Amino acid sequence: MNYPSLFSPLKVGPYQLNHRLALAPLTRMRAAKPSLAPRPLNAEYYAQRATPGGLLIAEASPVTETGFGSPGVPGIYTEQQISGWREVVDAVHARGGIIFLQLWHVGRVSHSSFQPDGVLPVAPSAVPIADLRTATADGKAVPYETPRALETSEIPGVVDAYRQAAKNALEAGFDGVEVHGANGYLIEQFLQSHTNLRTDRYGGSIPNRTRFLMEVTQAVVDVWGADRVGVRLSPYGVANGSGESDPMPLYTYAVEQLGLLGLAYLHFIEPRSSGAGRAEVNHQNVPSAMVLFRPIWKGVLITAGGFTGEAADAAIRDGHADAVAFGRIFISNPDLPRRLQRGFPLTPYNRATFYGGDVAGYTDYPEHNELEQA
């Protein structure tokens, strides 16, 4: 057997995993339109990647209709969407898999064409994403708009949207949920000083900027119990105009506060892969989130970002992480755990089919056929 550390058991919350190789949450833009509900094709995709005792983290799903910034992504705020997700969950459970749903609000990483009645996207402060372009709902490339700053009185309503989405995920049958606090989306916009210029209780000091993350996480914990909730962070990420000049004080505080809750896991995106769908950020000498924060985080730590089987096994063996989430290579290898464990060759992915479309590049990647190879 290859990679004995990666293929050793692990307890995550109440769940016993048979191996430590997880599916990372991956936006694929293949929900039904206009309902934005998962459809049978999505259930097939997740079932293909399910293994007995294997953890799948389903793609980021907006908690409210104001939380969208991309076409064709599934939501988790209507009955139709709940029903669609239930089919996905049932398909994964039929294969013995464990599946969490990632809860999402993009904040300023949106455009008015995606918003109800064409209003501006919301954010902690009216700070646009500079020097980057976005796509409108009809596919035109345009500069990002300046978002509207949320009023203090509106923030509890956004927290409530996460709470309701957590209830909806529970109704859909998921095994847990992950709060998306990474990649420059709404929660990270509150965390970071260049996107949060507020002067109320949600801005200024590090505890104030961390308040929204903690309120959202607590609301979700109130629904699920802490041991079935994870949080994803990207301390050194540069996606979607994010990036804190000195991340350690901010993220040390955030990780310490999250550590008091008894969560199922903390999920880091390593800086080398912080592009969130853009080209890889394979800088040399970038810091390692898992190495920096492992001494602070006492619970289960999942890391992600361009890992090979060898690197994943080493991260677990050396105690830097407890599990590793794979993304792009899991897209093109639906039987990735089996391939890595048995040393079978990997199918390369086709980046052009990552976002949108139908079957091609989604459910048509074959499993490795030993007889065919022989």
MIPAZA-235343 format. One record per residue (C-alpha): residue number from 0; residue in one letter; x, y, z. Coordinates in Angstrom, 3 decimals. Layout:
# MIPAZA-235343
+-----+------+----------+----------+----------+
! pos ! code !     east !    north !       up !
+-----+------+----------+----------+----------+
! NUM !    A !        X !        Y !        Z !
...
+-----+------+----------+----------+----------+
END
This chain:
# MIPAZA-235343
+-----+------+----------+----------+----------+
! pos ! code !     east !    north !       up !
+-----+------+----------+----------+----------+
!   0 !    M !    0.000 !    0.000 !    0.000 !
!   1 !    N !    1.246 !    3.490 !   -0.844 !
!   2 !    Y !    1.067 !    6.424 !    1.578 !
!   3 !    P !    0.251 !    4.655 !    4.873 !
!   4 !    S !   -0.318 !    7.917 !    6.772 !
!   5 !    L !   -2.807 !    9.222 !    4.185 !
!   6 !    F !   -4.653 !    5.911 !    4.262 !
!   7 !    S !   -4.934 !    5.600 !    8.025 !
!   8 !    P !   -8.228 !    6.127 !    9.921 !
!   9 !    L !   -9.228 !    9.469 !   11.458 !
!  10 !    K !  -12.088 !   10.623 !   13.645 !
!  11 !    V !  -13.688 !   13.904 !   12.541 !
!  12 !    G !  -16.409 !   14.984 !   14.930 !
!  13 !    P !  -18.679 !   11.963 !   15.361 !
!  14 !    Y !  -17.496 !   10.373 !   12.090 !
!  15 !    Q !  -14.883 !    7.675 !   11.646 !
!  16 !    L !  -13.016 !    8.220 !    8.378 !
!  17 !    N !  -11.339 !    5.246 !    6.726 !
!  18 !    H !   -8.718 !    7.481 !    5.099 !
!  19 !    R !   -7.571 !   11.087 !    5.262 !
!  20 !    L !   -8.025 !   12.101 !    1.623 !
!  21 !    A !  -10.957 !   14.520 !    1.274 !
!  22 !    L !  -12.639 !   16.122 !   -1.725 !
!  23 !    A !  -12.075 !   19.876 !   -1.528 !
!  24 !    P !  -15.078 !   22.162 !   -2.136 !
!  25 !    L !  -14.976 !   22.973 !   -5.863 !
!  26 !    T !  -17.167 !   25.441 !   -7.706 !
!  27 !    R !  -18.266 !   23.766 !  -10.964 !
!  28 !    M !  -21.263 !   25.933 !  -12.041 !
!  29 !    R !  -23.490 !   23.066 !  -13.126 !
!  30 !    A !  -26.667 !   23.581 !  -11.102 !
!  31 !    A !  -30.069 !   23.593 !  -12.804 !
!  32 !    K !  -31.243 !   26.937 !  -14.167 !
!  33 !    P !  -33.063 !   29.044 !  -13.188 !
!  34 !    S !  -33.687 !   27.234 !   -9.872 !
!  35 !    L !  -29.969 !   26.911 !   -9.011 !
!  36 !    A !  -30.850 !   23.557 !   -7.462 !
!  37 !    P !  -28.562 !   20.535 !   -7.755 !
!  38 !    R !  -29.722 !   18.067 !  -10.413 !
!  39 !    P !  -29.165 !   14.334 !  -11.082 !
!  40 !    L !  -25.903 !   15.091 !  -12.912 !
!  41 !    N !  -24.539 !   16.657 !   -9.712 !
!  42 !    A !  -25.567 !   13.616 !   -7.673 !
!  43 !    E !  -23.721 !   11.376 !  -10.148 !
!  44 !    Y !  -20.573 !   13.546 !   -9.887 !
!  45 !    Y !  -20.420 !   13.368 !   -6.099 !
!  46 !    A !  -21.311 !    9.672 !   -5.976 !
!  47 !    Q !  -18.425 !    8.935 !   -8.370 !
!  48 !    R !  -16.030 !   10.444 !   -5.836 !
!  49 !    A !  -17.540 !    8.881 !   -2.706 !
!  50 !    T !  -15.750 !    6.065 !   -0.880 !
!  51 !    P !  -16.705 !    4.203 !    2.293 !
!  52 !    G !  -15.625 !    6.414 !    5.180 !
!  53 !    G !  -14.316 !    9.129 !    2.834 !
!  54 !    L !  -15.061 !   12.833 !    3.404 !
!  55 !    L !  -16.452 !   14.987 !    0.598 !
!  56 !    I !  -16.865 !   18.741 !    1.109 !
!  57 !    A !  -19.516 !   19.854 !   -1.370 !
!  58 !    E !  -19.079 !   23.043 !   -3.350 !
!  59 !    A !  -19.672 !   26.489 !   -1.901 !
!  60 !    S !  -23.407 !   27.261 !   -1.885 !
!  61 !    P !  -24.804 !   30.761 !   -1.339 !
!  62 !    V !  -26.898 !   31.090 !    1.807 !
!  63 !    T !  -29.101 !   33.786 !    0.270 !
!  64 !    E !  -29.912 !   35.135 !   -3.190 !
!  65 !    T !  -27.717 !   38.193 !   -2.466 !
!  66 !    G !  -24.720 !   35.890 !   -1.910 !
!  67 !    F !  -24.098 !   34.993 !   -5.580 !
!  68 !    G !  -21.279 !   36.157 !   -7.809 !
!  69 !    S !  -21.183 !   33.407 !  -10.437 !
!  70 !    P !  -23.693 !   31.742 !  -12.776 !
!  71 !    G !  -24.910 !   28.201 !  -12.258 !
!  72 !    V !  -23.735 !   27.687 !   -8.673 !
!  73 !    P !  -26.172 !   25.815 !   -6.415 !
!  74 !    G !  -27.874 !   27.590 !   -3.518 !
!  75 !    I !  -29.139 !   26.331 !   -0.178 !
!  76 !    Y !  -32.016 !   28.725 !    0.573 !
!  77 !    T !  -35.066 !   27.329 !   -1.303 !
!  78 !    E !  -37.077 !   24.116 !   -0.979 !
!  79 !    Q !  -36.125 !   23.129 !   -4.519 !
!  80 !    Q !  -32.436 !   23.511 !   -3.696 !
!  81 !    I !  -32.839 !   21.499 !   -0.483 !
!  82 !    S !  -34.552 !   18.759 !   -2.463 !
!  83 !    G !  -31.795 !   18.733 !   -5.074 !
!  84 !    W !  -29.102 !   18.508 !   -2.424 !
!  85 !    R !  -30.971 !   15.650 !   -0.743 !
!  86 !    E !  -30.517 !   13.604 !   -3.934 !
!  87 !    V !  -26.789 !   14.361 !   -3.873 !
!  88 !    V !  -26.493 !   13.381 !   -0.207 !
!  89 !    D !  -28.468 !   10.159 !   -0.724 !
!  90 !    A !  -26.196 !    9.178 !   -3.636 !
!  91 !    V !  -23.065 !    9.765 !   -1.537 !
!  92 !    H !  -24.474 !    7.901 !    1.458 !
!  93 !    A !  -25.355 !    4.962 !   -0.797 !
!  94 !    R !  -21.615 !    4.646 !   -1.515 !
!  95 !    G !  -20.732 !    4.887 !    2.200 !
!  96 !    G !  -19.382 !    8.438 !    1.961 !
!  97 !    I !  -19.603 !   11.360 !    4.390 !
!  98 !    I !  -20.523 !   14.760 !    2.960 !
!  99 !    F !  -20.386 !   18.298 !    4.375 !
! 100 !    L !  -21.764 !   21.394 !    2.598 !
! 101 !    Q !  -19.775 !   24.615 !    2.352 !
! 102 !    L !  -21.850 !   27.723 !    3.211 !
! 103 !    W !  -21.011 !   30.812 !    1.146 !
! 104 !    H !  -21.665 !   34.510 !    0.704 !
! 105 !    V !  -19.412 !   36.238 !   -1.829 !
! 106 !    G !  -19.944 !   39.811 !   -0.596 !
! 107 !    R !  -18.234 !   42.244 !   -2.965 !
! 108 !    V !  -17.044 !   39.450 !   -5.317 !
! 109 !    S !  -20.210 !   39.888 !   -7.343 !
! 110 !    H !  -21.936 !   42.198 !   -9.805 !
! 111 !    S !  -25.303 !   43.928 !   -9.736 !
! 112 !    S !  -26.460 !   41.672 !  -12.601 !
! 113 !    F !  -26.471 !   38.745 !  -10.146 !
! 114 !    Q !  -28.298 !   40.650 !   -7.438 !
! 115 !    P !  -32.074 !   40.810 !   -6.856 !
! 116 !    D !  -33.493 !   43.862 !   -8.674 !
! 117 !    G !  -29.997 !   44.733 !   -9.918 !
! 118 !    V !  -28.870 !   46.348 !   -6.676 !
! 119 !    L !  -25.193 !   46.667 !   -5.751 !
! 120 !    P !  -23.475 !   43.758 !   -3.976 !
! 121 !    V !  -22.932 !   44.213 !   -0.242 !
! 122 !    A !  -19.678 !   44.221 !    1.699 !
! 123 !    P !  -18.321 !   45.395 !    5.070 !
! 124 !    S !  -17.192 !   48.650 !    3.407 !
! 125 !    A !  -17.570 !   50.379 !    0.047 !
! 126 !    V !  -14.198 !   49.154 !   -1.232 !
! 127 !    P !  -14.145 !   47.773 !   -4.801 !
! 128 !    I !  -11.810 !   45.039 !   -6.023 !
! 129 !    A !   -9.171 !   47.025 !   -7.882 !
! 130 !    D !   -7.327 !   45.905 !  -11.006 !
! 131 !    L !   -9.466 !   42.816 !  -11.585 !
! 132 !    R !  -12.437 !   42.244 !  -13.864 !
! 133 !    T !  -15.524 !   40.148 !  -13.296 !
! 134 !    A !  -18.143 !   38.636 !  -15.543 !
! 135 !    T !  -21.724 !   39.891 !  -15.595 !
! 136 !    A !  -24.648 !   37.465 !  -15.551 !
! 137 !    D !  -24.668 !   37.534 !  -19.361 !
! 138 !    G !  -20.920 !   36.860 !  -19.580 !
! 139 !    K !  -19.490 !   40.327 !  -20.310 !
! 140 !    A !  -16.131 !   41.161 !  -18.700 !
! 141 !    V !  -16.390 !   44.402 !  -16.695 !
! 142 !    P !  -14.567 !   46.079 !  -13.806 !
! 143 !    Y !  -15.860 !   45.296 !  -10.334 !
! 144 !    E !  -18.410 !   47.759 !   -8.990 !
! 145 !    T !  -18.038 !   49.559 !   -5.683 !
! 146 !    P !  -20.148 !   47.525 !   -3.243 !
! 147 !    R !  -22.612 !   48.954 !   -0.754 !
! 148 !    A !  -21.462 !   48.880 !    2.865 !
! 149 !    L !  -23.794 !   46.889 !    5.106 !
! 150 !    E !  -25.528 !   48.908 !    7.798 !
! 151 !    T !  -24.829 !   47.681 !   11.319 !
! 152 !    S !  -28.521 !   46.858 !   11.661 !
! 153 !    E !  -28.367 !   44.592 !    8.574 !
! 154 !    I !  -25.581 !   42.316 !    9.801 !
! 155 !    P !  -27.745 !   40.166 !   12.125 !
! 156 !    G !  -29.919 !   39.405 !    9.093 !
! 157 !    V !  -26.895 !   38.088 !    7.185 !
! 158 !    V !  -25.944 !   35.957 !   10.193 !
! 159 !    D !  -29.511 !   34.648 !   10.224 !
! 160 !    A !  -29.175 !   33.689 !    6.546 !
! 161 !    Y !  -26.247 !   31.446 !    7.497 !
! 162 !    R !  -28.278 !   30.010 !   10.364 !
! 163 !    Q !  -31.206 !   29.212 !    8.074 !
! 164 !    A !  -28.877 !   27.744 !    5.447 !
! 165 !    A !  -27.399 !   25.504 !    8.147 !
! 166 !    K !  -30.927 !   24.326 !    8.990 !
! 167 !    N !  -31.599 !   23.725 !    5.290 !
! 168 !    A !  -28.414 !   21.651 !    4.978 !
! 169 !    L !  -29.526 !   19.607 !    7.975 !
! 170 !    E !  -32.901 !   19.059 !    6.302 !
! 171 !    A !  -31.128 !   17.940 !    3.115 !
! 172 !    G !  -29.381 !   15.212 !    5.101 !
! 173 !    F !  -25.789 !   16.444 !    5.064 !
! 174 !    D !  -23.410 !   15.097 !    7.706 !
! 175 !    G !  -22.112 !   18.556 !    8.560 !
! 176 !    V !  -21.319 !   22.003 !    7.158 !
! 177 !    E !  -18.243 !   24.106 !    6.506 !
! 178 !    V !  -18.256 !   27.898 !    6.914 !
! 179 !    H !  -16.393 !   29.486 !    3.983 !
! 180 !    G !  -14.165 !   32.137 !    5.537 !
! 181 !    A !  -11.502 !   32.125 !    2.807 !
! 182 !    N !  -10.642 !   33.361 !   -0.703 !
! 183 !    G !  -11.673 !   36.983 !   -0.316 !
! 184 !    Y !  -15.408 !   36.373 !    0.156 !
! 185 !    L !  -17.683 !   38.134 !    2.651 !
! 186 !    I !  -16.313 !   36.677 !    5.896 !
! 187 !    E !  -12.725 !   37.346 !    4.870 !
! 188 !    Q !  -13.737 !   40.859 !    3.768 !
! 189 !    F !  -14.791 !   41.483 !    7.379 !
! 190 !    L !  -11.557 !   39.963 !    8.690 !
! 191 !    Q !   -9.041 !   41.927 !    6.649 !
! 192 !    S !   -8.089 !   45.514 !    7.351 !
! 193 !    H !   -7.982 !   46.765 !    3.737 !
! 194 !    T !  -11.576 !   45.628 !    3.029 !
! 195 !    N !  -13.023 !   46.439 !    6.455 !
! 196 !    L !  -12.917 !   50.185 !    7.126 !
! 197 !    R !  -15.851 !   50.101 !    9.554 !
! 198 !    T !  -15.944 !   52.170 !   12.733 !
! 199 !    D !  -18.704 !   50.198 !   14.490 !
! 200 !    R !  -18.347 !   47.006 !   16.555 !
! 201 !    Y !  -17.464 !   45.028 !   13.396 !
! 202 !    G !  -14.450 !   47.139 !   12.416 !
! 203 !    G !  -11.156 !   48.497 !   13.652 !
! 204 !    S !   -9.569 !   46.134 !   16.144 !
! 205 !    I !   -8.796 !   42.494 !   15.376 !
! 206 !    P !  -11.497 !   41.261 !   17.805 !
! 207 !    N !  -14.023 !   43.528 !   16.092 !
! 208 !    R !  -13.042 !   42.384 !   12.589 !
! 209 !    T !  -13.266 !   38.761 !   13.730 !
! 210 !    R !  -16.720 !   39.282 !   15.241 !
! 211 !    F !  -18.675 !   38.481 !   12.055 !
! 212 !    L !  -16.788 !   35.200 !   11.531 !
! 213 !    M !  -17.491 !   34.194 !   15.116 !
! 214 !    E !  -21.175 !   35.186 !   14.994 !
! 215 !    V !  -21.715 !   33.223 !   11.781 !
! 216 !    T !  -19.859 !   30.189 !   13.112 !
! 217 !    Q !  -21.766 !   30.278 !   16.402 !
! 218 !    A !  -25.086 !   30.530 !   14.547 !
! 219 !    V !  -24.189 !   27.445 !   12.517 !
! 220 !    V !  -22.960 !   25.617 !   15.641 !
! 221 !    D !  -26.292 !   26.372 !   17.323 !
! 222 !    V !  -27.981 !   24.394 !   14.538 !
! 223 !    W !  -25.538 !   21.521 !   14.090 !
! 224 !    G !  -23.495 !   21.199 !   17.254 !
! 225 !    A !  -19.822 !   22.181 !   17.092 !
! 226 !    D !  -18.546 !   18.703 !   16.243 !
! 227 !    R !  -20.276 !   18.736 !   12.849 !
! 228 !    V !  -19.070 !   22.202 !   11.785 !
! 229 !    G !  -15.810 !   23.094 !   10.039 !
! 230 !    V !  -14.354 !   26.471 !    9.035 !
! 231 !    R !  -12.137 !   27.228 !    6.040 !
! 232 !    L !   -9.542 !   30.030 !    6.120 !
! 233 !    S !   -6.787 !   31.254 !    3.772 !
! 234 !    P !   -4.428 !   33.355 !    5.928 !
! 235 !    Y !   -1.919 !   34.082 !    3.162 !
! 236 !    G !   -4.362 !   33.958 !    0.264 !
! 237 !    V !   -4.479 !   36.488 !   -2.554 !
! 238 !    A !   -7.749 !   35.483 !   -4.201 !
! 239 !    N !  -10.368 !   38.038 !   -5.255 !
! 240 !    G !   -8.408 !   41.032 !   -4.038 !
! 241 !    S !   -7.712 !   39.576 !   -0.599 !
! 242 !    G !   -4.468 !   39.765 !    1.320 !
! 243 !    E !   -3.611 !   41.030 !    4.809 !
! 244 !    S !   -0.250 !   42.793 !    5.036 !
! 245 !    D !    0.564 !   41.029 !    8.329 !
! 246 !    P !   -1.668 !   37.957 !    8.585 !
! 247 !    M !   -0.271 !   36.355 !   11.735 !
! 248 !    P !   -1.823 !   38.594 !   14.437 !
! 249 !    L !   -5.269 !   38.518 !   12.781 !
! 250 !    Y !   -5.379 !   34.820 !   12.002 !
! 251 !    T !   -3.735 !   33.771 !   15.260 !
! 252 !    Y !   -6.574 !   35.511 !   17.103 !
! 253 !    A !   -9.233 !   34.035 !   14.795 !
! 254 !    V !   -7.842 !   30.498 !   15.119 !
! 255 !    E !   -7.601 !   30.841 !   18.902 !
! 256 !    Q !  -11.221 !   31.993 !   19.126 !
! 257 !    L !  -12.452 !   29.220 !   16.824 !
! 258 !    G !  -10.472 !   26.771 !   18.941 !
! 259 !    L !  -12.705 !   27.518 !   21.927 !
! 260 !    L !  -15.781 !   26.172 !   20.092 !
! 261 !    G !  -14.781 !   22.508 !   19.733 !
! 262 !    L !  -15.289 !   22.406 !   15.955 !
! 263 !    A !  -15.066 !   19.274 !   13.791 !
! 264 !    Y !  -12.064 !   20.711 !   11.938 !
! 265 !    L !  -10.244 !   23.773 !   10.651 !
! 266 !    H !   -9.499 !   23.776 !    6.905 !
! 267 !    F !   -6.607 !   25.817 !    5.496 !
! 268 !    I !   -5.842 !   26.731 !    1.900 !
! 269 !    E !   -2.082 !   26.768 !    1.456 !
! 270 !    P !   -0.761 !   30.034 !   -0.049 !
! 271 !    R !    0.758 !   28.343 !   -3.100 !
! 272 !    S !   -2.744 !   27.558 !   -4.396 !
! 273 !    S !   -4.649 !   30.602 !   -3.245 !
! 274 !    G !   -5.755 !   31.737 !   -6.673 !
! 275 !    A !   -9.359 !   30.508 !   -6.360 !
! 276 !    G !   -9.688 !   29.391 !   -9.948 !
! 277 !    R !   -7.101 !   31.722 !  -11.386 !
! 278 !    A !   -3.644 !   30.463 !  -12.360 !
! 279 !    E !   -1.710 !   28.688 !   -9.619 !
! 280 !    V !    0.306 !   30.854 !   -7.251 !
! 281 !    N !    3.376 !   28.638 !   -7.062 !
! 282 !    H !    5.650 !   31.206 !   -5.464 !
! 283 !    Q !    8.821 !   29.956 !   -3.881 !
! 284 !    N !    9.393 !   30.512 !   -0.163 !
! 285 !    V !    5.755 !   31.158 !    0.659 !
! 286 !    P !    4.796 !   30.365 !    4.254 !
! 287 !    S !    2.879 !   27.201 !    5.086 !
! 288 !    A !   -0.432 !   27.811 !    6.849 !
! 289 !    M !   -0.533 !   24.316 !    8.306 !
! 290 !    V !    2.983 !   24.614 !    9.768 !
! 291 !    L !    2.381 !   28.101 !   11.183 !
! 292 !    F !   -0.988 !   27.362 !   12.788 !
! 293 !    R !   -0.625 !   23.718 !   13.811 !
! 294 !    P !    0.798 !   24.723 !   17.222 !
! 295 !    I !   -2.213 !   27.006 !   17.811 !
! 296 !    W !   -4.980 !   24.689 !   16.577 !
! 297 !    K !   -5.461 !   21.639 !   18.780 !
! 298 !    G !   -8.303 !   20.012 !   16.812 !
! 299 !    V !   -8.443 !   18.245 !   13.453 !
! 300 !    L !   -6.643 !   20.253 !   10.781 !
! 301 !    I !   -7.326 !   19.766 !    7.063 !
! 302 !    T !   -5.077 !   21.422 !    4.508 !
! 303 !    A !   -5.441 !   21.872 !    0.747 !
! 304 !    G !   -3.490 !   23.294 !   -2.136 !
! 305 !    G !   -1.850 !   21.368 !   -4.944 !
! 306 !    F !   -0.742 !   18.357 !   -2.895 !
! 307 !    T !    0.650 !   15.190 !   -4.430 !
! 308 !    G !    0.100 !   11.874 !   -2.697 !
! 309 !    E !    3.684 !   11.996 !   -1.436 !
! 310 !    A !    3.377 !   15.541 !   -0.063 !
! 311 !    A !    0.018 !   14.760 !    1.549 !
! 312 !    D !    1.381 !   11.659 !    3.239 !
! 313 !    A !    4.396 !   13.613 !    4.507 !
! 314 !    A !    2.214 !   16.436 !    5.897 !
! 315 !    I !    0.203 !   13.913 !    7.904 !
! 316 !    R !    3.199 !   11.799 !    8.914 !
! 317 !    D !    5.066 !   14.891 !   10.148 !
! 318 !    G !    2.079 !   16.047 !   12.188 !
! 319 !    H !    1.433 !   19.260 !   10.247 !
! 320 !    A !   -2.092 !   18.195 !    9.183 !
! 321 !    D !   -4.578 !   15.449 !    9.968 !
! 322 !    A !   -6.139 !   15.220 !    6.497 !
! 323 !    V !   -5.551 !   16.669 !    3.032 !
! 324 !    A !   -8.249 !   17.900 !    0.641 !
! 325 !    F !   -7.612 !   17.394 !   -3.069 !
! 326 !    G !   -9.267 !   19.510 !   -5.746 !
! 327 !    R !   -8.248 !   19.636 !   -9.404 !
! 328 !    I !   -6.747 !   16.152 !   -9.519 !
! 329 !    F !   -9.897 !   14.750 !   -7.851 !
! 330 !    I !  -11.925 !   16.263 !  -10.714 !
! 331 !    S !  -10.125 !   14.164 !  -13.323 !
! 332 !    N !   -9.685 !   11.073 !  -11.142 !
! 333 !    P !  -13.038 !   10.155 !   -9.583 !
! 334 !    D !  -11.350 !    7.117 !   -7.974 !
! 335 !    L !   -8.415 !    9.190 !   -6.673 !
! 336 !    P !   -8.100 !    7.411 !   -3.282 !
! 337 !    R !   -7.815 !    4.021 !   -4.994 !
! 338 !    R !   -5.351 !    5.305 !   -7.591 !
! 339 !    L !   -3.025 !    6.843 !   -5.017 !
! 340 !    Q !   -3.244 !    3.873 !   -2.679 !
! 341 !    R !   -2.433 !    1.362 !   -5.429 !
! 342 !    G !   -0.019 !    3.469 !   -7.445 !
! 343 !    F !   -2.174 !    3.676 !  -10.572 !
! 344 !    P !   -1.445 !    6.510 !  -13.054 !
! 345 !    L !   -3.406 !    9.753 !  -12.760 !
! 346 !    T !   -5.506 !   11.288 !  -15.529 !
! 347 !    P !   -4.579 !   14.952 !  -16.169 !
! 348 !    Y !   -7.350 !   17.520 !  -15.710 !
! 349 !    N !   -8.697 !   19.857 !  -18.389 !
! 350 !    R !   -8.908 !   23.360 !  -16.931 !
! 351 !    A !  -11.180 !   24.528 !  -19.779 !
! 352 !    T !  -14.010 !   22.323 !  -18.434 !
! 353 !    F !  -13.760 !   23.354 !  -14.759 !
! 354 !    Y !  -16.573 !   25.937 !  -14.839 !
! 355 !    G !  -19.969 !   25.505 !  -16.469 !
! 356 !    G !  -20.971 !   23.116 !  -19.190 !
! 357 !    D !  -22.492 !   19.689 !  -18.704 !
! 358 !    V !  -21.097 !   16.146 !  -18.689 !
! 359 !    A !  -17.767 !   16.926 !  -20.401 !
! 360 !    G !  -15.015 !   17.327 !  -17.836 !
! 361 !    Y !  -17.486 !   16.616 !  -15.056 !
! 362 !    T !  -18.787 !   13.042 !  -14.972 !
! 363 !    D !  -17.025 !   11.598 !  -18.026 !
! 364 !    Y !  -13.594 !   11.026 !  -16.459 !
! 365 !    P !  -13.183 !    7.236 !  -16.246 !
! 366 !    E !  -12.072 !    5.199 !  -13.265 !
! 367 !    H !   -8.809 !    3.317 !  -13.681 !
! 368 !    N !   -9.443 !   -0.045 !  -15.333 !
! 369 !    E !   -6.810 !   -2.572 !  -14.277 !
! 370 !    L !   -7.955 !   -5.161 !  -16.831 !
! 371 !    E !   -7.793 !   -2.642 !  -19.652 !
! 372 !    Q !   -4.278 !   -1.631 !  -18.649 !
! 373 !    A !   -3.199 !   -5.268 !  -18.470 !
+-----+------+----------+----------+----------+
END
